[in-house]
Amino acid sequence: MSELEQEILASLKEYYMFTGHADLGDDDEHDTFLLGLIRSVFDLYKTYRAYPEYYTDEMIEADVYLYFSRRKNDVAMTILPELHGRIGSEGLSMLTDNGITRMWKNSTLLNDVTPICEVV
């Protein structure tokens, strides 16, 4: 687990404790689940950025760190709780039963992320 992931996880736990979700204490199972959500947000950010082919993994990780190190509290208080709330039927706009199709309401998650653009 990276330092940034640890900081966001700590902020998220503080947020949940503050909002009365004390059941998310120091349980390793909850930590693993929340860490999975954090990594999902990182992957979503990488998808939104649409990195050019010449970007190395180090350049991508540096960009992710720069963005999220400035927004740790935003991630903990808005983005992750919204993703966590999607576990049940909260926020569903459509559900098909046998075909297992689920669609959620449009989200404002990471709306401020700008794809990397180049002049051709």
N, CA, C and O atoms as a DFTB+ gen file, in Angstrom:
480 C
 N C O
     1  1       0.847      -1.170       0.000
     2  2       0.000       0.000       0.000
     3  2       0.892       1.232       0.000
     4  3       1.817       1.347       0.804
     5  1       0.600       2.145      -0.910
     6  2       1.411       3.351      -1.018
     7  2       1.082       4.318       0.123
     8  3       0.078       4.175       0.820
     9  1       1.958       5.298       0.284
    10  2       1.760       6.318       1.322
    11  2       0.467       7.096       1.075
    12  3      -0.276       7.387       2.012
    13  1       0.203       7.429      -0.185
    14  2      -1.011       8.168      -0.533
    15  2      -2.254       7.340      -0.202
    16  3      -3.221       7.867       0.349
    17  1      -2.232       6.054      -0.536
    18  2      -3.365       5.181      -0.218
    19  2      -3.590       5.113       1.293
    20  3      -4.733       5.114       1.748
    21  1      -2.514       5.053       2.066
    22  2      -2.630       5.026       3.528
    23  2      -3.253       6.318       4.051
    24  3      -4.101       6.281       4.942
    25  1      -2.839       7.458       3.503
    26  2      -3.374       8.747       3.946
    27  2      -4.860       8.879       3.612
    28  3      -5.646       9.354       4.432
    29  1      -5.236       8.460       2.419
    30  2      -6.647       8.531       2.025
    31  2      -7.475       7.563       2.870
    32  3      -8.588       7.891       3.282
    33  1      -6.937       6.378       3.126
    34  2      -7.632       5.405       3.964
    35  2      -7.844       5.961       5.373
    36  3      -8.921       5.802       5.947
    37  1      -6.824       6.610       5.929
    38  2      -6.953       7.211       7.262
    39  2      -8.009       8.320       7.249
    40  3      -8.813       8.410       8.177
    41  1      -8.017       9.160       6.216
    42  2      -9.017      10.220       6.101
    43  2     -10.417       9.631       5.967
    44  3     -11.376      10.143       6.545
    45  1     -10.519       8.571       5.213
    46  2     -11.816       7.923       5.014
    47  2     -12.334       7.324       6.316
    48  3     -13.520       7.437       6.625
    49  1     -11.457       6.693       7.073
    50  2     -11.866       6.130       8.361
    51  2     -12.319       7.232       9.314
    52  3     -13.308       7.070      10.028
    53  1     -11.595       8.352       9.324
    54  2     -11.998       9.487      10.159
    55  2     -13.374       9.983       9.755
    56  3     -14.211      10.279      10.609
    57  1     -13.608      10.074       8.452
    58  2     -14.902      10.532       7.953
    59  2     -16.010       9.593       8.414
    60  3     -17.040      10.047       8.912
    61  1     -15.804       8.287       8.251
    62  2     -16.827       7.323       8.642
    63  2     -17.047       7.311      10.156
    64  3     -18.179       7.142      10.609
    65  1     -15.996       7.485      10.932
    66  2     -16.146       7.545      12.386
    67  2     -16.925       8.799      12.765
    68  3     -17.772       8.756      13.657
    69  1     -16.647       9.907      12.098
    70  2     -17.325      11.171      12.373
    71  2     -18.811      11.093      12.028
    72  3     -19.644      11.686      12.714
    73  1     -19.141      10.361      10.966
    74  2     -20.536      10.262      10.540
    75  2     -21.284       9.136      11.243
    76  3     -22.434       8.854      10.907
    77  1     -20.649       8.497      12.206
    78  2     -21.337       7.484      13.001
    79  2     -21.214       6.065      12.490
    80  3     -21.956       5.190      12.937
    81  1     -20.312       5.811      11.577
    82  2     -20.088       4.455      11.076
    83  2     -18.890       3.842      11.791
    84  3     -17.884       3.508      11.165
    85  1     -19.007       3.699      13.095
    86  2     -17.893       3.199      13.899
    87  2     -17.566       1.747      13.577
    88  3     -16.501       1.254      13.949
    89  1     -18.477       1.057      12.886
    90  2     -18.230      -0.344      12.540
    91  2     -17.108      -0.510      11.526
    92  3     -16.693      -1.637      11.254
    93  1     -16.606       0.584      10.960
    94  2     -15.504       0.508      10.013
    95  2     -14.150       0.684      10.688
    96  3     -13.172       1.020      10.020
    97  1     -14.076       0.471      11.960
    98  2     -12.868       0.695      12.736
    99  2     -11.591       0.146      12.154
   100  3     -11.223       0.524      11.042
   101  1     -10.914      -0.707      12.839
   102  2      -9.610      -1.217      12.420
   103  2      -9.697      -2.636      11.875
   104  3      -8.736      -3.399      11.983
   105  1     -10.806      -2.990      11.307
   106  2     -11.008      -4.323      10.760
   107  2     -10.257      -4.455       9.435
   108  3     -10.416      -3.619       8.545
   109  1      -9.446      -5.497       9.303
   110  2      -8.673      -5.708       8.076
   111  2      -9.571      -5.934       6.866
   112  3      -9.226      -5.537       5.753
   113  1     -10.716      -6.567       7.077
   114  2     -11.641      -6.817       5.974
   115  2     -12.177      -5.497       5.414
   116  3     -12.264      -5.326       4.197
   117  1     -12.531      -4.578       6.289
   118  2     -12.998      -3.261       5.845
   119  2     -11.870      -2.480       5.182
   120  3     -12.091      -1.790       4.187
   121  1     -10.652      -2.586       5.736
   122  2      -9.515      -1.903       5.131
   123  2      -9.280      -2.389       3.711
   124  3      -9.022      -1.589       2.811
   125  1      -9.369      -3.696       3.507
   126  2      -9.174      -4.267       2.178
   127  2     -10.247      -3.773       1.221
   128  3      -9.962      -3.436       0.072
   129  1     -11.489      -3.732       1.707
   130  2     -12.597      -3.246       0.885
   131  2     -12.412      -1.780       0.522
   132  3     -12.552      -1.404      -0.641
   133  1     -12.097      -0.944       1.523
   134  2     -11.918       0.489       1.277
   135  2     -10.712       0.751       0.386
   136  3     -10.739       1.656      -0.448
   137  1      -9.654      -0.034       0.559
   138  2      -8.480       0.105      -0.293
   139  2      -8.833      -0.235      -1.747
   140  3      -8.323       0.390      -2.677
   141  1      -9.699      -1.217      -1.932
   142  2     -10.176      -1.543      -3.275
   143  2     -10.938      -0.381      -3.897
   144  3     -10.803      -0.109      -5.090
   145  1     -11.750       0.311      -3.076
   146  2     -12.460       1.490      -3.576
   147  2     -11.487       2.604      -3.950
   148  3     -11.658       3.263      -4.976
   149  1     -10.475       2.811      -3.128
   150  2      -9.473       3.845      -3.409
   151  2      -8.778       3.552      -4.733
   152  3      -8.595       4.446      -5.558
   153  1      -8.397       2.309      -4.927
   154  2      -7.715       1.937      -6.176
   155  2      -8.656       2.056      -7.374
   156  3      -8.217       2.364      -8.482
   157  1      -9.951       1.812      -7.151
   158  2     -10.923       1.995      -8.232
   159  2     -11.004       3.460      -8.650
   160  3     -11.114       3.768      -9.837
   161  1     -10.948       4.362      -7.665
   162  2     -10.963       5.796      -7.976
   163  2      -9.703       6.171      -8.740
   164  3      -9.768       6.954      -9.688
   165  1      -8.555       5.624      -8.343
   166  2      -7.314       5.892      -9.077
   167  2      -7.437       5.416     -10.526
   168  3      -7.032       6.127     -11.445
   169  1      -7.991       4.225     -10.734
   170  2      -8.156       3.694     -12.085
   171  2      -9.130       4.542     -12.898
   172  3      -8.918       4.774     -14.088
   173  1     -10.194       5.000     -12.250
   174  2     -11.151       5.865     -12.925
   175  2     -10.486       7.165     -13.358
   176  3     -10.727       7.651     -14.463
   177  1      -9.659       7.723     -12.499
   178  2      -8.916       8.943     -12.832
   179  2      -8.008       8.696     -14.037
   180  3      -7.952       9.514     -14.955
   181  1      -7.303       7.576     -14.031
   182  2      -6.402       7.263     -15.145
   183  2      -7.180       7.131     -16.452
   184  3      -6.696       7.535     -17.509
   185  1      -8.374       6.570     -16.382
   186  2      -9.210       6.442     -17.577
   187  2      -9.644       7.811     -18.087
   188  3      -9.610       8.070     -19.290
   189  1     -10.050       8.685     -17.173
   190  2     -10.477      10.034     -17.563
   191  2      -9.326      10.839     -18.163
   192  3      -9.549      11.659     -19.053
   193  1      -8.114      10.618     -17.694
   194  2      -6.976      11.403     -18.177
   195  2      -6.572      11.032     -19.596
   196  3      -6.012      11.867     -20.306
   197  1      -6.835       9.825     -20.023
   198  2      -6.514       9.380     -21.383
   199  2      -5.052       9.677     -21.721
   200  3      -4.762      10.470     -22.617
   201  1      -4.155       9.045     -21.011
   202  2      -2.721       9.291     -21.189
   203  2      -2.252       8.899     -22.586
   204  3      -2.686       7.882     -23.127
   205  1      -1.369       9.704     -23.170
   206  2      -0.776       9.328     -24.460
   207  2       0.093       8.079     -24.301
   208  3       0.490       7.728     -23.190
   209  1       0.375       7.429     -25.393
   210  2       1.135       6.180     -25.362
   211  2       2.540       6.344     -24.794
   212  3       3.079       5.414     -24.194
   213  1       3.138       7.522     -24.979
   214  2       4.525       7.693     -24.538
   215  2       4.645       7.918     -23.031
   216  3       5.762       7.949     -22.515
   217  1       3.546       8.073     -22.315
   218  2       3.612       8.230     -20.863
   219  2       4.056       6.916     -20.238
   220  3       3.476       5.863     -20.503
   221  1       5.080       6.987     -19.414
   222  2       5.552       5.796     -18.716
   223  2       4.719       5.579     -17.458
   224  3       3.972       6.465     -17.041
   225  1       4.848       4.407     -16.860
   226  2       4.131       4.122     -15.611
   227  2       4.538       5.101     -14.511
   228  3       3.711       5.506     -13.694
   229  1       5.802       5.473     -14.496
   230  2       6.278       6.421     -13.484
   231  2       5.632       7.789     -13.666
   232  3       5.265       8.441     -12.689
   233  1       5.493       8.227     -14.923
   234  2       4.853       9.513     -15.195
   235  2       3.377       9.488     -14.788
   236  3       2.855      10.461     -14.244
   237  1       2.723       8.374     -15.058
   238  2       1.314       8.232     -14.696
   239  2       1.150       8.236     -13.182
   240  3       0.277       8.924     -12.652
   241  1       1.984       7.471     -12.485
   242  2       1.900       7.421     -11.025
   243  2       2.187       8.788     -10.403
   244  3       1.556       9.167      -9.417
   245  1       3.128       9.518     -10.973
   246  2       3.431      10.862     -10.476
   247  2       2.234      11.789     -10.668
   248  3       1.935      12.604      -9.795
   249  1       1.551      11.671     -11.798
   250  2       0.376      12.485     -12.062
   251  2      -0.761      12.131     -11.097
   252  3      -1.429      13.018     -10.565
   253  1      -0.973      10.852     -10.879
   254  2      -2.009      10.404      -9.939
   255  2      -1.693      10.921      -8.540
   256  3      -2.577      11.418      -7.843
   257  1      -0.437      10.803      -8.131
   258  2      -0.047      11.272      -6.802
   259  2      -0.264      12.777      -6.666
   260  3      -0.778      13.243      -5.650
   261  1       0.125      13.532      -7.684
   262  2      -0.016      14.983      -7.640
   263  2      -1.487      15.392      -7.494
   264  3      -1.815      16.270      -6.695
   265  1      -2.362      14.754      -8.265
   266  2      -3.782      15.096      -8.216
   267  2      -4.403      14.725      -6.862
   268  3      -5.061      15.550      -6.229
   269  1      -4.191      13.490      -6.429
   270  2      -4.871      13.019      -5.226
   271  2      -4.219      13.496      -3.935
   272  3      -4.891      13.555      -2.906
   273  1      -2.942      13.836      -3.954
   274  2      -2.317      14.341      -2.738
   275  2      -2.906      15.704      -2.372
   276  3      -2.913      16.091      -1.203
   277  1      -3.394      16.418      -3.368
   278  2      -4.025      17.719      -3.122
   279  2      -5.500      17.582      -2.758
   280  3      -6.098      18.525      -2.239
   281  1      -6.090      16.425      -3.022
   282  2      -7.539      16.256      -2.834
   283  2      -7.877      15.099      -1.908
   284  3      -8.922      14.470      -2.074
   285  1      -7.026      14.803      -0.942
   286  2      -7.276      13.659      -0.050
   287  2      -8.635      13.746       0.629
   288  3      -9.368      12.758       0.684
   289  1      -8.972      14.912       1.141
   290  2     -10.239      15.050       1.852
   291  2     -11.433      14.964       0.905
   292  3     -12.470      14.415       1.277
   293  1     -11.306      15.495      -0.316
   294  2     -12.385      15.352      -1.293
   295  2     -12.654      13.887      -1.592
   296  3     -13.802      13.449      -1.662
   297  1     -11.583      13.146      -1.764
   298  2     -11.718      11.724      -2.066
   299  2     -12.400      11.020      -0.908
   300  3     -13.289      10.194      -1.115
   301  1     -11.986      11.344       0.316
   302  2     -12.525      10.672       1.493
   303  2     -13.971      11.057       1.778
   304  3     -14.748      10.230       2.256
   305  1     -14.340      12.298       1.492
   306  2     -15.666      12.771       1.899
   307  2     -16.711      12.786       0.794
   308  3     -17.901      12.891       1.090
   309  1     -16.315      12.685      -0.452
   310  2     -17.312      12.731      -1.525
   311  2     -17.230      11.534      -2.464
   312  3     -18.224      10.836      -2.661
   313  1     -16.088      11.296      -3.031
   314  2     -15.970      10.279      -4.072
   315  2     -16.170       8.871      -3.516
   316  3     -17.006       8.120      -4.018
   317  1     -15.409       8.510      -2.486
   318  2     -15.508       7.148      -1.965
   319  2     -16.853       6.844      -1.307
   320  3     -17.381       5.751      -1.510
   321  1     -17.435       7.769      -0.521
   322  2     -18.767       7.456       0.007
   323  2     -19.807       7.231      -1.091
   324  3     -20.704       6.403      -0.935
   325  1     -19.690       7.970      -2.208
   326  2     -20.633       7.748      -3.304
   327  2     -20.444       6.360      -3.907
   328  3     -21.422       5.661      -4.170
   329  1     -19.199       5.957      -4.126
   330  2     -18.953       4.614      -4.648
   331  2     -19.406       3.549      -3.658
   332  3     -19.972       2.529      -4.052
   333  1     -19.158       3.786      -2.379
   334  2     -19.559       2.840      -1.346
   335  2     -21.078       2.716      -1.306
   336  3     -21.604       1.630      -1.067
   337  1     -21.778       3.809      -1.537
   338  2     -23.228       3.787      -1.543
   339  2     -23.827       3.052      -2.715
   340  3     -25.007       2.703      -2.682
   341  1     -23.057       2.809      -3.736
   342  2     -23.552       2.105      -4.920
   343  2     -23.547       0.593      -4.746
   344  3     -23.911      -0.135      -5.670
   345  1     -23.149       0.124      -3.602
   346  2     -23.101      -1.322      -3.383
   347  2     -24.508      -1.913      -3.437
   348  3     -24.713      -2.971      -4.032
   349  1     -25.464      -1.245      -2.829
   350  2     -26.851      -1.708      -2.863
   351  2     -27.574      -1.114      -4.046
   352  3     -26.991      -0.917      -5.113
   353  1     -28.830      -0.833      -3.855
   354  2     -29.625      -0.288      -4.951
   355  2     -29.644       1.237      -4.948
   356  3     -30.292       1.848      -5.797
   357  1     -28.947       1.849      -4.013
   358  2     -28.913       3.312      -3.920
   359  2     -28.321       3.917      -5.188
   360  3     -27.218       3.554      -5.598
   361  1     -29.043       4.826      -5.797
   362  2     -28.536       5.511      -6.972
   363  2     -28.766       4.788      -8.288
   364  3     -28.341       5.270      -9.338
   365  1     -29.428       3.645      -8.252
   366  2     -29.698       2.924      -9.492
   367  2     -30.767       3.652     -10.299
   368  3     -31.768       4.105      -9.743
   369  1     -30.559       3.762     -11.595
   370  2     -31.578       4.336     -12.451
   371  2     -32.278       3.248     -13.260
   372  3     -33.391       3.449     -13.746
   373  1     -31.616       2.084     -13.404
   374  2     -32.202       0.976     -14.143
   375  2     -31.609      -0.328     -13.642
   376  3     -30.423      -0.398     -13.319
   377  1     -32.434      -1.353     -13.578
   378  2     -31.964      -2.674     -13.156
   379  2     -32.728      -3.717     -13.945
   380  3     -33.959      -3.715     -13.956
   381  1     -32.009      -4.604     -14.601
   382  2     -32.624      -5.728     -15.278
   383  2     -32.238      -6.965     -14.496
   384  3     -31.070      -7.126     -14.142
   385  1     -33.169      -7.827     -14.222
   386  2     -32.902      -8.918     -13.304
   387  2     -32.135     -10.077     -13.925
   388  3     -31.007     -10.347     -13.513
   389  1     -32.703     -10.760     -14.891
   390  2     -32.048     -11.961     -15.416
   391  2     -30.829     -11.652     -16.274
   392  3     -29.863     -12.415     -16.274
   393  1     -30.862     -10.553     -16.996
   394  2     -29.716     -10.172     -17.814
   395  2     -28.631      -9.481     -17.014
   396  3     -27.553      -9.205     -17.540
   397  1     -28.900      -9.199     -15.753
   398  2     -27.999      -8.523     -14.821
   399  2     -27.405      -7.255     -15.442
   400  3     -26.186      -7.134     -15.565
   401  1     -28.246      -6.337     -15.823
   402  2     -27.827      -5.034     -16.322
   403  2     -28.123      -4.008     -15.248
   404  3     -29.265      -3.896     -14.803
   405  1     -27.125      -3.262     -14.826
   406  2     -27.318      -2.229     -13.818
   407  2     -26.787      -0.911     -14.363
   408  3     -25.709      -0.859     -14.956
   409  1     -27.548       0.141     -14.156
   410  2     -27.101       1.476     -14.552
   411  2     -27.347       2.425     -13.394
   412  3     -28.414       2.417     -12.781
   413  1     -26.349       3.238     -13.104
   414  2     -26.466       4.211     -12.030
   415  2     -26.739       5.583     -12.610
   416  3     -26.460       5.853     -13.778
   417  1     -27.288       6.439     -11.772
   418  2     -27.502       7.822     -12.170
   419  2     -26.160       8.441     -12.520
   420  3     -25.124       8.043     -11.987
   421  1     -26.184       9.410     -13.414
   422  2     -24.945      10.094     -13.772
   423  2     -24.303      10.691     -12.538
   424  3     -24.976      11.234     -11.662
   425  1     -23.027      10.583     -12.492
   426  2     -22.296      11.030     -11.324
   427  2     -21.412      12.218     -11.677
   428  3     -21.036      12.415     -12.832
   429  1     -21.095      12.991     -10.671
   430  2     -20.183      14.115     -10.869
   431  2     -18.784      13.757     -10.388
   432  3     -17.951      14.637     -10.171
   433  1     -18.531      12.474     -10.224
   434  2     -17.219      12.048      -9.768
   435  2     -16.146      12.502     -10.735
   436  3     -16.247      12.265     -11.939
   437  1     -15.155      13.131     -10.232
   438  2     -13.983      13.533     -11.005
   439  2     -14.332      14.385     -12.227
   440  3     -13.661      14.290     -13.255
   441  1     -15.359      15.203     -12.130
   442  2     -15.728      16.069     -13.255
   443  2     -14.655      17.094     -13.577
   444  3     -14.607      17.606     -14.696
   445  1     -13.802      17.400     -12.624
   446  2     -12.773      18.412     -12.854
   447  2     -11.510      17.847     -13.503
   448  3     -10.542      18.580     -13.705
   449  1     -11.506      16.572     -13.826
   450  2     -10.337      15.952     -14.448
   451  2     -10.342      16.274     -15.939
   452  3     -11.332      16.051     -16.635
   453  1      -9.226      16.798     -16.409
   454  2      -9.081      17.153     -17.815
   455  2      -8.192      16.119     -18.509
   456  3      -7.093      15.827     -18.037
   457  1      -8.665      15.571     -19.621
   458  2      -7.800      14.653     -20.363
   459  2      -6.539      15.372     -20.848
   460  3      -6.553      16.577     -21.099
   461  1      -5.474      14.627     -20.970
   462  2      -4.232      15.201     -21.480
   463  2      -4.389      15.402     -22.986
   464  3      -4.695      14.462     -23.719
   465  1      -4.180      16.628     -23.432
   466  2      -4.354      16.965     -24.853
   467  2      -3.033      17.440     -25.434
   468  3      -2.184      18.001     -24.742
   469  1      -2.895      17.199     -26.703
   470  2      -1.700      17.657     -27.407
   471  2      -2.121      18.340     -28.699
   472  3      -3.170      18.038     -29.267
   473  1      -1.304      19.246     -29.140
   474  2      -1.530      19.900     -30.418
   475  2      -0.951      19.022     -31.503
   476  3       0.190      18.569     -31.405
   477  1      -1.738      18.782     -32.539
   478  2      -1.275      17.914     -33.618
   479  2      -0.754      18.757     -34.748
   480  3      -0.312      18.222     -35.764
